[in-house]
Amino acid sequence: MQDKGFLMIPGPTPVPESVLLSMARHPIGHRTKDFSAVMEDVTEKLRWLHQTKGDVLTLATSGTGAMEASIVSALSPGDKVLVLVNGKFGDRWAKMAKAFQCEVTVLSEEWGKAIDPEQVKAALATPGTYKAVIITHSETSTAVINNLEPIAGYIQSHGALSIVDAVTSLGATQVPMDGWGLDFVATGSQKGYMMPPGLGFVGVSAKGWEAVEKSTMPRFFFDLLKYRKSLKEASTPFTPAINLIYALQIALGMMQQEGLENIFARHHRHKGAVRAGASALGLANYVAEDKAAAPAVTAILPPEGVSADKLRGIIKKRYDIALAGGQDQLKDKIFRVGHLGFVCDRDVLTVLAAIEGALRELGHDVAPGAGVAAALKLLD
Ligand SMILES: *Cc1c(COP(=O)(O)O)cnc(C)c1O
């Protein structure tokens, strides 16, 4: 059957019909009152989502672009930065900071484990060593969430800036910018925003802006000072992705209706249900510790001797459900179920039933309904 696509990957994530339809309109000029009214509204809603009184800037880019905008705006060539790495995205930020000639020190943790905040504290023992600490809050590649709150505290005591990849944590769990004193928070529309790809967002604190004003990094399109200046007139320095901003307005409105606490609780329930469902099917969760498991995505090991990609292939072919594979050293070793953004209980139950069906097709004798039954106990 065609046209019944079902995305259960950690980005792009499913998009509500009302959000899709909001884009089916003529673009308007971005130097008009009409556009400024939309921009003012979405900017206010973005402040709500980021739990900040500061600025949140909207860029026509992906999550990586939002991170690049943060790095080139906050830092200067030769700056010492500490990058926390426990997966592929952490790796990416270390490479990026190097590309911009920062002096990079990596604090790494084994894939599948969370960064130990005490190790960060130790690395930051001498105040003033680092200009910034770059951290991936939810490491999508391994389905691990790092314990950002205490880490943010240590970064502040050190006197450094925090540059946070919150791409799969914002809109799934707490990332209170002001509450935790985060300086740069980068995200992308195709993750927790219930939107198609194409917009990147950067939240900037007052301390962050002081650094931007002093930074000597060469930059142009991603110069956040330009975006701040335009935002004063409720516009953008370059042509924005106007139709995506229509979508953003609707999606953020839906999120406000649901409420932050309810959104976080939903992601937490879904994480628990997928993990319990996998265990009941005799599958191990790659992230052993519940506490370290990301609310947006769950990584599951296939049965001994079974290729994760083969299992995913069957699920795609038989049930038309897209799951994500493993990356780098985890390629074909794990599969990942996204439960980020516009995901409801039905989706979670369906994906568990499909995993069960695929396992049976592969000759694994799982008790019919075992995964769904375990998940239902947590969804009641
Ligand atoms: C998806 C993702 C990104 C951004 O990727 P883009 O493809 O540039 O949008 C960054 N960090 C994490 C943790 C992600 O999951």
The ligand as a Tripos MOL2 file, in Angstrom:
@<TRIPOS>MOLECULE
LIG
   15    15     1     0     0
SMALL
NO_CHARGES

@<TRIPOS>ATOM
      1 C1         19.6880   15.6730   14.0410 C.3       1 LIG1
      2 C2         20.7130   16.1610   14.9930 C.ar      1 LIG1
      3 C3         21.5120   17.2800   14.7030 C.ar      1 LIG1
      4 C4         21.3670   18.1380   13.5040 C.3       1 LIG1
      5 O1         21.4540   17.5450   12.3290 O.3       1 LIG1
      6 P1         20.9990   18.3080   11.0070 P.3       1 LIG1
      7 O2         20.9690   17.1700   10.0610 O.co2     1 LIG1
      8 O3         22.0230   19.3060   10.6990 O.co2     1 LIG1
      9 O4         19.6730   18.9350   11.2850 O.co2     1 LIG1
     10 C5         22.4040   17.7060   15.6460 C.ar      1 LIG1
     11 N1         22.5250   17.1040   16.8180 N.ar      1 LIG1
     12 C6         21.7730   16.0530   17.1600 C.ar      1 LIG1
     13 C7         21.9370   15.4660   18.5050 C.3       1 LIG1
     14 C8         20.8360   15.5510   16.2580 C.ar      1 LIG1
     15 O5         20.0510   14.5290   16.6050 O.3       1 LIG1
@<TRIPOS>BOND
     1     1     2 1
     2     2     3 ar
     3     2    14 ar
     4     3     4 1
     5     3    10 ar
     6     4     5 1
     7     5     6 1
     8     6     7 2
     9     6     8 1
    10     6     9 1
    11    10    11 ar
    12    11    12 ar
    13    12    13 1
    14    12    14 ar
    15    14    15 1
@<TRIPOS>SUBSTRUCTURE
     1 LIG1         1 GROUP 0 **** ****
